[in-house]
Amino acid sequence: MSESSELPQPAREPIARTYLVWSLAATVLCFLPVGLVALYFGLRVNQANAEGRSEDAARSSIVARRWLVATAIVGVLIYALVAIVLAVLGAFST
């Protein structure tokens, strides 16, 4: 065996949660404009995790989670408003 052969490095644990899957789901199912912001910050967390910048990853993770919650709330409010308008207009009456 030669001295230059290196052992494979173990996979590093992510520093902060990215919320990418949840952001993508909220973007598709709830409200696109706000969800895109959540996706953006999720991608920033992913990049900071890859580069080992723990402070940036933690900060962006918090912001991504806040935008994710905002996306879900806005989406639920819009769906509720649409349901109320349709009910007032008689769309659900028999």
PDB file of N, CA, C and O in Angstrom:
ATOM      1  N   MET A   1       0.836  -1.185   0.000  1.00  0.00           N
ATOM      2  CA  MET A   1       0.000   0.000   0.000  1.00  0.00           C
ATOM      3  C   MET A   1       0.870   1.233   0.000  1.00  0.00           C
ATOM      4  O   MET A   1       1.928   1.271   0.629  1.00  0.00           O
ATOM      5  N   SER A   2       0.422   2.216  -0.696  1.00  0.00           N
ATOM      6  CA  SER A   2       1.194   3.450  -0.759  1.00  0.00           C
ATOM      7  C   SER A   2       0.716   4.434   0.299  1.00  0.00           C
ATOM      8  O   SER A   2      -0.411   4.363   0.788  1.00  0.00           O
ATOM      9  N   GLU A   3       1.600   5.340   0.628  1.00  0.00           N
ATOM     10  CA  GLU A   3       1.307   6.354   1.630  1.00  0.00           C
ATOM     11  C   GLU A   3       0.301   7.380   1.117  1.00  0.00           C
ATOM     12  O   GLU A   3      -0.390   8.013   1.915  1.00  0.00           O
ATOM     13  N   SER A   4       0.207   7.557  -0.199  1.00  0.00           N
ATOM     14  CA  SER A   4      -0.647   8.606  -0.745  1.00  0.00           C
ATOM     15  C   SER A   4      -2.125   8.233  -0.773  1.00  0.00           C
ATOM     16  O   SER A   4      -2.973   9.104  -0.965  1.00  0.00           O
ATOM     17  N   SER A   5      -2.445   6.964  -0.587  1.00  0.00           N
ATOM     18  CA  SER A   5      -3.864   6.591  -0.600  1.00  0.00           C
ATOM     19  C   SER A   5      -4.517   7.061   0.699  1.00  0.00           C
ATOM     20  O   SER A   5      -4.013   6.813   1.795  1.00  0.00           O
ATOM     21  N   GLU A   6      -5.632   7.733   0.547  1.00  0.00           N
ATOM     22  CA  GLU A   6      -6.333   8.285   1.702  1.00  0.00           C
ATOM     23  C   GLU A   6      -7.595   7.486   1.966  1.00  0.00           C
ATOM     24  O   GLU A   6      -8.220   6.952   1.049  1.00  0.00           O
ATOM     25  N   LEU A   7      -7.949   7.416   3.217  1.00  0.00           N
ATOM     26  CA  LEU A   7      -9.197   6.768   3.579  1.00  0.00           C
ATOM     27  C   LEU A   7     -10.358   7.687   3.245  1.00  0.00           C
ATOM     28  O   LEU A   7     -10.218   8.906   3.343  1.00  0.00           O
ATOM     29  N   PRO A   8     -11.501   7.137   2.853  1.00  0.00           N
ATOM     30  CA  PRO A   8     -12.648   8.005   2.560  1.00  0.00           C
ATOM     31  C   PRO A   8     -13.105   8.726   3.826  1.00  0.00           C
ATOM     32  O   PRO A   8     -13.140   8.156   4.916  1.00  0.00           O
ATOM     33  N   GLN A   9     -13.446   9.974   3.647  1.00  0.00           N
ATOM     34  CA  GLN A   9     -13.913  10.798   4.753  1.00  0.00           C
ATOM     35  C   GLN A   9     -15.372  10.472   5.060  1.00  0.00           C
ATOM     36  O   GLN A   9     -16.168  10.290   4.139  1.00  0.00           O
ATOM     37  N   PRO A  10     -15.732  10.397   6.342  1.00  0.00           N
ATOM     38  CA  PRO A  10     -17.150  10.163   6.665  1.00  0.00           C
ATOM     39  C   PRO A  10     -17.991  11.355   6.261  1.00  0.00           C
ATOM     40  O   PRO A  10     -17.517  12.491   6.261  1.00  0.00           O
ATOM     41  N   ALA A  11     -19.238  11.093   5.920  1.00  0.00           N
ATOM     42  CA  ALA A  11     -20.152  12.168   5.516  1.00  0.00           C
ATOM     43  C   ALA A  11     -20.410  13.081   6.705  1.00  0.00           C
ATOM     44  O   ALA A  11     -20.657  12.621   7.819  1.00  0.00           O
ATOM     45  N   ARG A  12     -20.347  14.384   6.447  1.00  0.00           N
ATOM     46  CA  ARG A  12     -20.591  15.344   7.521  1.00  0.00           C
ATOM     47  C   ARG A  12     -22.075  15.499   7.767  1.00  0.00           C
ATOM     48  O   ARG A  12     -22.885  15.457   6.842  1.00  0.00           O
ATOM     49  N   GLU A  13     -22.411  15.676   9.013  1.00  0.00           N
ATOM     50  CA  GLU A  13     -23.794  15.924   9.416  1.00  0.00           C
ATOM     51  C   GLU A  13     -24.153  17.360   9.039  1.00  0.00           C
ATOM     52  O   GLU A  13     -23.349  18.262   9.274  1.00  0.00           O
ATOM     53  N   PRO A  14     -25.339  17.603   8.459  1.00  0.00           N
ATOM     54  CA  PRO A  14     -25.720  18.983   8.144  1.00  0.00           C
ATOM     55  C   PRO A  14     -25.749  19.839   9.404  1.00  0.00           C
ATOM     56  O   PRO A  14     -26.141  19.381  10.477  1.00  0.00           O
ATOM     57  N   ILE A  15     -25.332  21.069   9.255  1.00  0.00           N
ATOM     58  CA  ILE A  15     -25.254  21.989  10.386  1.00  0.00           C
ATOM     59  C   ILE A  15     -26.644  22.467  10.780  1.00  0.00           C
ATOM     60  O   ILE A  15     -26.972  22.517  11.966  1.00  0.00           O
ATOM     61  N   ALA A  16     -27.456  22.815   9.802  1.00  0.00           N
ATOM     62  CA  ALA A  16     -28.789  23.355  10.067  1.00  0.00           C
ATOM     63  C   ALA A  16     -29.790  22.716   9.112  1.00  0.00           C
ATOM     64  O   ALA A  16     -29.427  22.247   8.033  1.00  0.00           O
ATOM     65  N   ARG A  17     -31.060  22.705   9.526  1.00  0.00           N
ATOM     66  CA  ARG A  17     -32.124  22.153   8.674  1.00  0.00           C
ATOM     67  C   ARG A  17     -32.377  23.082   7.498  1.00  0.00           C
ATOM     68  O   ARG A  17     -32.366  24.304   7.646  1.00  0.00           O
ATOM     69  N   THR A  18     -32.605  22.491   6.325  1.00  0.00           N
ATOM     70  CA  THR A  18     -32.814  23.297   5.126  1.00  0.00           C
ATOM     71  C   THR A  18     -34.279  23.623   4.877  1.00  0.00           C
ATOM     72  O   THR A  18     -34.578  24.661   4.285  1.00  0.00           O
ATOM     73  N   TYR A  19     -35.194  22.773   5.307  1.00  0.00           N
ATOM     74  CA  TYR A  19     -36.632  22.930   5.057  1.00  0.00           C
ATOM     75  C   TYR A  19     -36.956  22.956   3.565  1.00  0.00           C
ATOM     76  O   TYR A  19     -37.985  23.503   3.169  1.00  0.00           O
ATOM     77  N   LEU A  20     -36.094  22.375   2.736  1.00  0.00           N
ATOM     78  CA  LEU A  20     -36.315  22.415   1.291  1.00  0.00           C
ATOM     79  C   LEU A  20     -37.548  21.626   0.861  1.00  0.00           C
ATOM     80  O   LEU A  20     -38.337  22.109   0.049  1.00  0.00           O
ATOM     81  N   VAL A  21     -37.720  20.443   1.387  1.00  0.00           N
ATOM     82  CA  VAL A  21     -38.868  19.623   0.979  1.00  0.00           C
ATOM     83  C   VAL A  21     -40.172  20.298   1.401  1.00  0.00           C
ATOM     84  O   VAL A  21     -41.118  20.386   0.618  1.00  0.00           O
ATOM     85  N   TRP A  22     -40.211  20.774   2.649  1.00  0.00           N
ATOM     86  CA  TRP A  22     -41.416  21.459   3.128  1.00  0.00           C
ATOM     87  C   TRP A  22     -41.656  22.750   2.352  1.00  0.00           C
ATOM     88  O   TRP A  22     -42.801  23.085   2.046  1.00  0.00           O
ATOM     89  N   SER A  23     -40.591  23.473   2.034  1.00  0.00           N
ATOM     90  CA  SER A  23     -40.744  24.713   1.265  1.00  0.00           C
ATOM     91  C   SER A  23     -41.280  24.427  -0.129  1.00  0.00           C
ATOM     92  O   SER A  23     -42.131  25.156  -0.637  1.00  0.00           O
ATOM     93  N   LEU A  24     -40.778  23.368  -0.740  1.00  0.00           N
ATOM     94  CA  LEU A  24     -41.264  23.012  -2.075  1.00  0.00           C
ATOM     95  C   LEU A  24     -42.736  22.619  -2.025  1.00  0.00           C
ATOM     96  O   LEU A  24     -43.519  23.031  -2.881  1.00  0.00           O
ATOM     97  N   ALA A  25     -43.111  21.828  -1.033  1.00  0.00           N
ATOM     98  CA  ALA A  25     -44.508  21.420  -0.900  1.00  0.00           C
ATOM     99  C   ALA A  25     -45.409  22.625  -0.640  1.00  0.00           C
ATOM    100  O   ALA A  25     -46.483  22.736  -1.231  1.00  0.00           O
ATOM    101  N   ALA A  26     -44.980  23.522   0.234  1.00  0.00           N
ATOM    102  CA  ALA A  26     -45.783  24.712   0.529  1.00  0.00           C
ATOM    103  C   ALA A  26     -45.870  25.628  -0.684  1.00  0.00           C
ATOM    104  O   ALA A  26     -46.903  26.258  -0.910  1.00  0.00           O
ATOM    105  N   THR A  27     -44.808  25.708  -1.460  1.00  0.00           N
ATOM    106  CA  THR A  27     -44.822  26.538  -2.660  1.00  0.00           C
ATOM    107  C   THR A  27     -45.831  26.009  -3.664  1.00  0.00           C
ATOM    108  O   THR A  27     -46.593  26.779  -4.249  1.00  0.00           O
ATOM    109  N   VAL A  28     -45.837  24.703  -3.865  1.00  0.00           N
ATOM    110  CA  VAL A  28     -46.738  24.098  -4.843  1.00  0.00           C
ATOM    111  C   VAL A  28     -48.183  24.107  -4.350  1.00  0.00           C
ATOM    112  O   VAL A  28     -49.101  24.386  -5.121  1.00  0.00           O
ATOM    113  N   LEU A  29     -48.386  23.805  -3.075  1.00  0.00           N
ATOM    114  CA  LEU A  29     -49.742  23.626  -2.564  1.00  0.00           C
ATOM    115  C   LEU A  29     -50.381  24.883  -1.985  1.00  0.00           C
ATOM    116  O   LEU A  29     -51.607  24.992  -1.957  1.00  0.00           O
ATOM    117  N   CYS A  30     -49.588  25.815  -1.532  1.00  0.00           N
ATOM    118  CA  CYS A  30     -50.169  26.958  -0.813  1.00  0.00           C
ATOM    119  C   CYS A  30     -50.119  28.256  -1.612  1.00  0.00           C
ATOM    120  O   CYS A  30     -51.133  28.671  -2.173  1.00  0.00           O
ATOM    121  N   PHE A  31     -48.961  28.901  -1.673  1.00  0.00           N
ATOM    122  CA  PHE A  31     -48.899  30.220  -2.290  1.00  0.00           C
ATOM    123  C   PHE A  31     -47.525  30.416  -2.898  1.00  0.00           C
ATOM    124  O   PHE A  31     -46.530  30.513  -2.180  1.00  0.00           O
ATOM    125  N   LEU A  32     -47.468  30.474  -4.214  1.00  0.00           N
ATOM    126  CA  LEU A  32     -46.219  30.485  -4.959  1.00  0.00           C
ATOM    127  C   LEU A  32     -45.280  31.641  -4.609  1.00  0.00           C
ATOM    128  O   LEU A  32     -44.114  31.377  -4.317  1.00  0.00           O
ATOM    129  N   PRO A  33     -45.711  32.900  -4.621  1.00  0.00           N
ATOM    130  CA  PRO A  33     -44.743  33.993  -4.409  1.00  0.00           C
ATOM    131  C   PRO A  33     -44.009  33.924  -3.071  1.00  0.00           C
ATOM    132  O   PRO A  33     -42.793  34.111  -3.027  1.00  0.00           O
ATOM    133  N   VAL A  34     -44.717  33.662  -2.001  1.00  0.00           N
ATOM    134  CA  VAL A  34     -44.076  33.600  -0.691  1.00  0.00           C
ATOM    135  C   VAL A  34     -43.274  32.306  -0.568  1.00  0.00           C
ATOM    136  O   VAL A  34     -42.229  32.281   0.082  1.00  0.00           O
ATOM    137  N   GLY A  35     -43.754  31.252  -1.181  1.00  0.00           N
ATOM    138  CA  GLY A  35     -43.047  29.978  -1.145  1.00  0.00           C
ATOM    139  C   GLY A  35     -41.703  30.019  -1.845  1.00  0.00           C
ATOM    140  O   GLY A  35     -40.766  29.335  -1.433  1.00  0.00           O
ATOM    141  N   LEU A  36     -41.601  30.812  -2.898  1.00  0.00           N
ATOM    142  CA  LEU A  36     -40.318  30.945  -3.586  1.00  0.00           C
ATOM    143  C   LEU A  36     -39.264  31.568  -2.677  1.00  0.00           C
ATOM    144  O   LEU A  36     -38.090  31.207  -2.752  1.00  0.00           O
ATOM    145  N   VAL A  37     -39.669  32.490  -1.829  1.00  0.00           N
ATOM    146  CA  VAL A  37     -38.733  33.086  -0.872  1.00  0.00           C
ATOM    147  C   VAL A  37     -38.267  32.029   0.130  1.00  0.00           C
ATOM    148  O   VAL A  37     -37.087  31.986   0.479  1.00  0.00           O
ATOM    149  N   ALA A  38     -39.175  31.186   0.590  1.00  0.00           N
ATOM    150  CA  ALA A  38     -38.809  30.101   1.502  1.00  0.00           C
ATOM    151  C   ALA A  38     -37.843  29.133   0.823  1.00  0.00           C
ATOM    152  O   ALA A  38     -36.888  28.668   1.445  1.00  0.00           O
ATOM    153  N   LEU A  39     -38.089  28.832  -0.441  1.00  0.00           N
ATOM    154  CA  LEU A  39     -37.175  27.966  -1.188  1.00  0.00           C
ATOM    155  C   LEU A  39     -35.796  28.592  -1.321  1.00  0.00           C
ATOM    156  O   LEU A  39     -34.782  27.908  -1.180  1.00  0.00           O
ATOM    157  N   TYR A  40     -35.755  29.880  -1.592  1.00  0.00           N
ATOM    158  CA  TYR A  40     -34.481  30.586  -1.732  1.00  0.00           C
ATOM    159  C   TYR A  40     -33.647  30.468  -0.456  1.00  0.00           C
ATOM    160  O   TYR A  40     -32.459  30.150  -0.514  1.00  0.00           O
ATOM    161  N   PHE A  41     -34.266  30.722   0.685  1.00  0.00           N
ATOM    162  CA  PHE A  41     -33.518  30.644   1.933  1.00  0.00           C
ATOM    163  C   PHE A  41     -33.160  29.200   2.268  1.00  0.00           C
ATOM    164  O   PHE A  41     -32.120  28.956   2.880  1.00  0.00           O
ATOM    165  N   GLY A  42     -33.991  28.243   1.883  1.00  0.00           N
ATOM    166  CA  GLY A  42     -33.635  26.843   2.059  1.00  0.00           C
ATOM    167  C   GLY A  42     -32.401  26.464   1.259  1.00  0.00           C
ATOM    168  O   GLY A  42     -31.550  25.711   1.731  1.00  0.00           O
ATOM    169  N   LEU A  43     -32.308  26.991   0.046  1.00  0.00           N
ATOM    170  CA  LEU A  43     -31.131  26.742  -0.775  1.00  0.00           C
ATOM    171  C   LEU A  43     -29.893  27.420  -0.193  1.00  0.00           C
ATOM    172  O   LEU A  43     -28.787  26.888  -0.292  1.00  0.00           O
ATOM    173  N   ARG A  44     -30.078  28.597   0.413  1.00  0.00           N
ATOM    174  CA  ARG A  44     -28.949  29.260   1.081  1.00  0.00           C
ATOM    175  C   ARG A  44     -28.440  28.438   2.253  1.00  0.00           C
ATOM    176  O   ARG A  44     -27.233  28.365   2.484  1.00  0.00           O
ATOM    177  N   VAL A  45     -29.358  27.816   2.999  1.00  0.00           N
ATOM    178  CA  VAL A  45     -28.955  26.942   4.098  1.00  0.00           C
ATOM    179  C   VAL A  45     -28.169  25.758   3.553  1.00  0.00           C
ATOM    180  O   VAL A  45     -27.137  25.382   4.109  1.00  0.00           O
ATOM    181  N   ASN A  46     -28.653  25.179   2.476  1.00  0.00           N
ATOM    182  CA  ASN A  46     -27.983  24.037   1.865  1.00  0.00           C
ATOM    183  C   ASN A  46     -26.559  24.402   1.441  1.00  0.00           C
ATOM    184  O   ASN A  46     -25.626  23.632   1.667  1.00  0.00           O
ATOM    185  N   GLN A  47     -26.395  25.562   0.835  1.00  0.00           N
ATOM    186  CA  GLN A  47     -25.077  26.000   0.386  1.00  0.00           C
ATOM    187  C   GLN A  47     -24.164  26.286   1.579  1.00  0.00           C
ATOM    188  O   GLN A  47     -22.990  25.915   1.561  1.00  0.00           O
ATOM    189  N   ALA A  48     -24.685  26.934   2.600  1.00  0.00           N
ATOM    190  CA  ALA A  48     -23.873  27.235   3.782  1.00  0.00           C
ATOM    191  C   ALA A  48     -23.474  25.950   4.504  1.00  0.00           C
ATOM    192  O   ALA A  48     -22.361  25.849   5.019  1.00  0.00           O
ATOM    193  N   ASN A  49     -24.377  24.967   4.546  1.00  0.00           N
ATOM    194  CA  ASN A  49     -24.032  23.668   5.137  1.00  0.00           C
ATOM    195  C   ASN A  49     -22.883  23.016   4.378  1.00  0.00           C
ATOM    196  O   ASN A  49     -21.957  22.471   4.979  1.00  0.00           O
ATOM    197  N   ALA A  50     -22.951  23.079   3.060  1.00  0.00           N
ATOM    198  CA  ALA A  50     -21.919  22.454   2.231  1.00  0.00           C
ATOM    199  C   ALA A  50     -20.561  23.132   2.418  1.00  0.00           C
ATOM    200  O   ALA A  50     -19.520  22.479   2.349  1.00  0.00           O
ATOM    201  N   GLU A  51     -20.579  24.432   2.653  1.00  0.00           N
ATOM    202  CA  GLU A  51     -19.333  25.179   2.815  1.00  0.00           C
ATOM    203  C   GLU A  51     -18.859  25.227   4.262  1.00  0.00           C
ATOM    204  O   GLU A  51     -17.779  25.750   4.536  1.00  0.00           O
ATOM    205  N   GLY A  52     -19.643  24.693   5.191  1.00  0.00           N
ATOM    206  CA  GLY A  52     -19.239  24.658   6.580  1.00  0.00           C
ATOM    207  C   GLY A  52     -19.434  25.961   7.343  1.00  0.00           C
ATOM    208  O   GLY A  52     -18.850  26.147   8.410  1.00  0.00           O
ATOM    209  N   ARG A  53     -20.240  26.854   6.813  1.00  0.00           N
ATOM    210  CA  ARG A  53     -20.503  28.139   7.488  1.00  0.00           C
ATOM    211  C   ARG A  53     -21.708  27.960   8.411  1.00  0.00           C
ATOM    212  O   ARG A  53     -22.854  28.139   7.998  1.00  0.00           O
ATOM    213  N   SER A  54     -21.433  27.611   9.649  1.00  0.00           N
ATOM    214  CA  SER A  54     -22.501  27.248  10.575  1.00  0.00           C
ATOM    215  C   SER A  54     -23.377  28.430  10.972  1.00  0.00           C
ATOM    216  O   SER A  54     -24.592  28.273  11.096  1.00  0.00           O
ATOM    217  N   GLU A  55     -22.796  29.602  11.172  1.00  0.00           N
ATOM    218  CA  GLU A  55     -23.600  30.770  11.575  1.00  0.00           C
ATOM    219  C   GLU A  55     -24.552  31.192  10.466  1.00  0.00           C
ATOM    220  O   GLU A  55     -25.724  31.470  10.717  1.00  0.00           O
ATOM    221  N   ASP A  56     -24.046  31.239   9.245  1.00  0.00           N
ATOM    222  CA  ASP A  56     -24.907  31.600   8.114  1.00  0.00           C
ATOM    223  C   ASP A  56     -25.998  30.563   7.898  1.00  0.00           C
ATOM    224  O   ASP A  56     -27.140  30.910   7.597  1.00  0.00           O
ATOM    225  N   ALA A  57     -25.647  29.283   8.053  1.00  0.00           N
ATOM    226  CA  ALA A  57     -26.624  28.219   7.873  1.00  0.00           C
ATOM    227  C   ALA A  57     -27.724  28.309   8.925  1.00  0.00           C
ATOM    228  O   ALA A  57     -28.904  28.158   8.608  1.00  0.00           O
ATOM    229  N   ALA A  58     -27.343  28.551  10.166  1.00  0.00           N
ATOM    230  CA  ALA A  58     -28.344  28.646  11.238  1.00  0.00           C
ATOM    231  C   ALA A  58     -29.245  29.857  11.035  1.00  0.00           C
ATOM    232  O   ALA A  58     -30.456  29.765  11.236  1.00  0.00           O
ATOM    233  N   ARG A  59     -28.680  30.976  10.646  1.00  0.00           N
ATOM    234  CA  ARG A  59     -29.468  32.194  10.424  1.00  0.00           C
ATOM    235  C   ARG A  59     -30.436  32.012   9.254  1.00  0.00           C
ATOM    236  O   ARG A  59     -31.609  32.370   9.354  1.00  0.00           O
ATOM    237  N   SER A  60     -29.947  31.460   8.157  1.00  0.00           N
ATOM    238  CA  SER A  60     -30.809  31.242   6.997  1.00  0.00           C
ATOM    239  C   SER A  60     -31.869  30.175   7.274  1.00  0.00           C
ATOM    240  O   SER A  60     -32.963  30.230   6.713  1.00  0.00           O
ATOM    241  N   SER A  61     -31.555  29.217   8.126  1.00  0.00           N
ATOM    242  CA  SER A  61     -32.523  28.191   8.487  1.00  0.00           C
ATOM    243  C   SER A  61     -33.706  28.791   9.238  1.00  0.00           C
ATOM    244  O   SER A  61     -34.856  28.425   8.996  1.00  0.00           O
ATOM    245  N   ILE A  62     -33.422  29.700  10.135  1.00  0.00           N
ATOM    246  CA  ILE A  62     -34.492  30.377  10.881  1.00  0.00           C
ATOM    247  C   ILE A  62     -35.365  31.189   9.936  1.00  0.00           C
ATOM    248  O   ILE A  62     -36.592  31.168  10.040  1.00  0.00           O
ATOM    249  N   VAL A  63     -34.733  31.901   9.019  1.00  0.00           N
ATOM    250  CA  VAL A  63     -35.490  32.720   8.060  1.00  0.00           C
ATOM    251  C   VAL A  63     -36.308  31.827   7.134  1.00  0.00           C
ATOM    252  O   VAL A  63     -37.456  32.146   6.826  1.00  0.00           O
ATOM    253  N   ALA A  64     -35.732  30.714   6.686  1.00  0.00           N
ATOM    254  CA  ALA A  64     -36.467  29.786   5.817  1.00  0.00           C
ATOM    255  C   ALA A  64     -37.693  29.231   6.528  1.00  0.00           C
ATOM    256  O   ALA A  64     -38.762  29.115   5.929  1.00  0.00           O
ATOM    257  N   ARG A  65     -37.542  28.888   7.808  1.00  0.00           N
ATOM    258  CA  ARG A  65     -38.684  28.359   8.577  1.00  0.00           C
ATOM    259  C   ARG A  65     -39.774  29.418   8.712  1.00  0.00           C
ATOM    260  O   ARG A  65     -40.958  29.102   8.603  1.00  0.00           O
ATOM    261  N   ARG A  66     -39.386  30.669   8.947  1.00  0.00           N
ATOM    262  CA  ARG A  66     -40.385  31.748   9.065  1.00  0.00           C
ATOM    263  C   ARG A  66     -41.142  31.947   7.761  1.00  0.00           C
ATOM    264  O   ARG A  66     -42.362  32.111   7.773  1.00  0.00           O
ATOM    265  N   TRP A  67     -40.434  31.935   6.638  1.00  0.00           N
ATOM    266  CA  TRP A  67     -41.101  32.096   5.350  1.00  0.00           C
ATOM    267  C   TRP A  67     -41.953  30.877   5.024  1.00  0.00           C
ATOM    268  O   TRP A  67     -42.992  31.008   4.377  1.00  0.00           O
ATOM    269  N   LEU A  68     -41.534  29.702   5.460  1.00  0.00           N
ATOM    270  CA  LEU A  68     -42.331  28.497   5.263  1.00  0.00           C
ATOM    271  C   LEU A  68     -43.655  28.598   6.004  1.00  0.00           C
ATOM    272  O   LEU A  68     -44.706  28.270   5.452  1.00  0.00           O
ATOM    273  N   VAL A  69     -43.611  29.042   7.233  1.00  0.00           N
ATOM    274  CA  VAL A  69     -44.838  29.221   8.026  1.00  0.00           C
ATOM    275  C   VAL A  69     -45.717  30.286   7.385  1.00  0.00           C
ATOM    276  O   VAL A  69     -46.934  30.119   7.303  1.00  0.00           O
ATOM    277  N   ALA A  70     -45.111  31.381   6.932  1.00  0.00           N
ATOM    278  CA  ALA A  70     -45.874  32.442   6.277  1.00  0.00           C
ATOM    279  C   ALA A  70     -46.551  31.923   5.010  1.00  0.00           C
ATOM    280  O   ALA A  70     -47.695  32.278   4.727  1.00  0.00           O
ATOM    281  N   THR A  71     -45.854  31.091   4.253  1.00  0.00           N
ATOM    282  CA  THR A  71     -46.438  30.513   3.040  1.00  0.00           C
ATOM    283  C   THR A  71     -47.664  29.672   3.373  1.00  0.00           C
ATOM    284  O   THR A  71     -48.697  29.777   2.712  1.00  0.00           O
ATOM    285  N   ALA A  72     -47.543  28.847   4.393  1.00  0.00           N
ATOM    286  CA  ALA A  72     -48.662  27.988   4.776  1.00  0.00           C
ATOM    287  C   ALA A  72     -49.841  28.818   5.267  1.00  0.00           C
ATOM    288  O   ALA A  72     -50.984  28.531   4.912  1.00  0.00           O
ATOM    289  N   ILE A  73     -49.586  29.831   6.069  1.00  0.00           N
ATOM    290  CA  ILE A  73     -50.673  30.670   6.596  1.00  0.00           C
ATOM    291  C   ILE A  73     -51.366  31.426   5.479  1.00  0.00           C
ATOM    292  O   ILE A  73     -52.595  31.461   5.421  1.00  0.00           O
ATOM    293  N   VAL A  74     -50.592  32.029   4.595  1.00  0.00           N
ATOM    294  CA  VAL A  74     -51.191  32.784   3.482  1.00  0.00           C
ATOM    295  C   VAL A  74     -51.991  31.844   2.584  1.00  0.00           C
ATOM    296  O   VAL A  74     -53.084  32.194   2.138  1.00  0.00           O
ATOM    297  N   GLY A  75     -51.460  30.664   2.317  1.00  0.00           N
ATOM    298  CA  GLY A  75     -52.182  29.708   1.480  1.00  0.00           C
ATOM    299  C   GLY A  75     -53.502  29.281   2.085  1.00  0.00           C
ATOM    300  O   GLY A  75     -54.515  29.223   1.387  1.00  0.00           O
ATOM    301  N   VAL A  76     -53.505  28.979   3.379  1.00  0.00           N
ATOM    302  CA  VAL A  76     -54.742  28.575   4.050  1.00  0.00           C
ATOM    303  C   VAL A  76     -55.750  29.723   4.045  1.00  0.00           C
ATOM    304  O   VAL A  76     -56.941  29.507   3.824  1.00  0.00           O
ATOM    305  N   LEU A  77     -55.273  30.935   4.286  1.00  0.00           N
ATOM    306  CA  LEU A  77     -56.185  32.092   4.267  1.00  0.00           C
ATOM    307  C   LEU A  77     -56.785  32.312   2.879  1.00  0.00           C
ATOM    308  O   LEU A  77     -57.969  32.629   2.760  1.00  0.00           O
ATOM    309  N   ILE A  78     -55.989  32.148   1.844  1.00  0.00           N
ATOM    310  CA  ILE A  78     -56.504  32.332   0.482  1.00  0.00           C
ATOM    311  C   ILE A  78     -57.530  31.248   0.149  1.00  0.00           C
ATOM    312  O   ILE A  78     -58.588  31.544  -0.407  1.00  0.00           O
ATOM    313  N   TYR A  79     -57.220  29.997   0.487  1.00  0.00           N
ATOM    314  CA  TYR A  79     -58.184  28.918   0.228  1.00  0.00           C
ATOM    315  C   TYR A  79     -59.481  29.132   1.009  1.00  0.00           C
ATOM    316  O   TYR A  79     -60.565  28.871   0.489  1.00  0.00           O
ATOM    317  N   ALA A  80     -59.378  29.603   2.245  1.00  0.00           N
ATOM    318  CA  ALA A  80     -60.576  29.876   3.041  1.00  0.00           C
ATOM    319  C   ALA A  80     -61.381  31.011   2.427  1.00  0.00           C
ATOM    320  O   ALA A  80     -62.608  30.935   2.360  1.00  0.00           O
ATOM    321  N   LEU A  81     -60.709  32.054   1.981  1.00  0.00           N
ATOM    322  CA  LEU A  81     -61.394  33.182   1.359  1.00  0.00           C
ATOM    323  C   LEU A  81     -62.109  32.750   0.079  1.00  0.00           C
ATOM    324  O   LEU A  81     -63.246  33.152  -0.165  1.00  0.00           O
ATOM    325  N   VAL A  82     -61.454  31.946  -0.722  1.00  0.00           N
ATOM    326  CA  VAL A  82     -62.086  31.449  -1.959  1.00  0.00           C
ATOM    327  C   VAL A  82     -63.304  30.594  -1.624  1.00  0.00           C
ATOM    328  O   VAL A  82     -64.334  30.708  -2.288  1.00  0.00           O
ATOM    329  N   ALA A  83     -63.206  29.743  -0.609  1.00  0.00           N
ATOM    330  CA  ALA A  83     -64.345  28.909  -0.214  1.00  0.00           C
ATOM    331  C   ALA A  83     -65.506  29.755   0.282  1.00  0.00           C
ATOM    332  O   ALA A  83     -66.662  29.465  -0.026  1.00  0.00           O
ATOM    333  N   ILE A  84     -65.206  30.803   1.050  1.00  0.00           N
ATOM    334  CA  ILE A  84     -66.267  31.696   1.549  1.00  0.00           C
ATOM    335  C   ILE A  84     -66.944  32.430   0.397  1.00  0.00           C
ATOM    336  O   ILE A  84     -68.170  32.531   0.357  1.00  0.00           O
ATOM    337  N   VAL A  85     -66.152  32.941  -0.537  1.00  0.00           N
ATOM    338  CA  VAL A  85     -66.727  33.658  -1.690  1.00  0.00           C
ATOM    339  C   VAL A  85     -67.586  32.715  -2.509  1.00  0.00           C
ATOM    340  O   VAL A  85     -68.683  33.085  -2.926  1.00  0.00           O
ATOM    341  N   LEU A  86     -67.104  31.495  -2.747  1.00  0.00           N
ATOM    342  CA  LEU A  86     -67.907  30.540  -3.510  1.00  0.00           C
ATOM    343  C   LEU A  86     -69.187  30.173  -2.781  1.00  0.00           C
ATOM    344  O   LEU A  86     -70.229  29.998  -3.412  1.00  0.00           O
ATOM    345  N   ALA A  87     -69.122  30.054  -1.465  1.00  0.00           N
ATOM    346  CA  ALA A  87     -70.330  29.747  -0.680  1.00  0.00           C
ATOM    347  C   ALA A  87     -71.318  30.896  -0.742  1.00  0.00           C
ATOM    348  O   ALA A  87     -72.521  30.664  -0.863  1.00  0.00           O
ATOM    349  N   VAL A  88     -70.846  32.118  -0.663  1.00  0.00           N
ATOM    350  CA  VAL A  88     -71.744  33.292  -0.739  1.00  0.00           C
ATOM    351  C   VAL A  88     -72.392  33.385  -2.115  1.00  0.00           C
ATOM    352  O   VAL A  88     -73.557  33.763  -2.238  1.00  0.00           O
ATOM    353  N   LEU A  89     -71.636  33.039  -3.138  1.00  0.00           N
ATOM    354  CA  LEU A  89     -72.173  33.093  -4.499  1.00  0.00           C
ATOM    355  C   LEU A  89     -73.081  31.911  -4.823  1.00  0.00           C
ATOM    356  O   LEU A  89     -73.687  31.879  -5.893  1.00  0.00           O
ATOM    357  N   GLY A  90     -73.183  30.945  -3.922  1.00  0.00           N
ATOM    358  CA  GLY A  90     -74.109  29.838  -4.122  1.00  0.00           C
ATOM    359  C   GLY A  90     -73.524  28.672  -4.880  1.00  0.00           C
ATOM    360  O   GLY A  90     -74.282  27.873  -5.430  1.00  0.00           O
ATOM    361  N   ALA A  91     -72.238  28.535  -4.935  1.00  0.00           N
ATOM    362  CA  ALA A  91     -71.606  27.443  -5.683  1.00  0.00           C
ATOM    363  C   ALA A  91     -71.854  26.087  -5.024  1.00  0.00           C
ATOM    364  O   ALA A  91     -71.810  25.060  -5.701  1.00  0.00           O
ATOM    365  N   PHE A  92     -72.112  26.066  -3.726  1.00  0.00           N
ATOM    366  CA  PHE A  92     -72.278  24.800  -3.025  1.00  0.00           C
ATOM    367  C   PHE A  92     -73.743  24.449  -2.747  1.00  0.00           C
ATOM    368  O   PHE A  92     -74.028  23.414  -2.145  1.00  0.00           O
ATOM    369  N   SER A  93     -74.653  25.292  -3.175  1.00  0.00           N
ATOM    370  CA  SER A  93     -76.070  25.013  -2.909  1.00  0.00           C
ATOM    371  C   SER A  93     -76.596  23.996  -3.917  1.00  0.00           C
ATOM    372  O   SER A  93     -76.101  23.888  -5.039  1.00  0.00           O
ATOM    373  N   THR A  94     -77.607  23.259  -3.486  1.00  0.00           N
ATOM    374  CA  THR A  94     -78.180  22.229  -4.356  1.00  0.00           C
ATOM    375  C   THR A  94     -79.459  22.670  -5.007  1.00  0.00           C
ATOM    376  O   THR A  94     -80.058  21.910  -5.768  1.00  0.00           O
TER     377      THR A  94
END
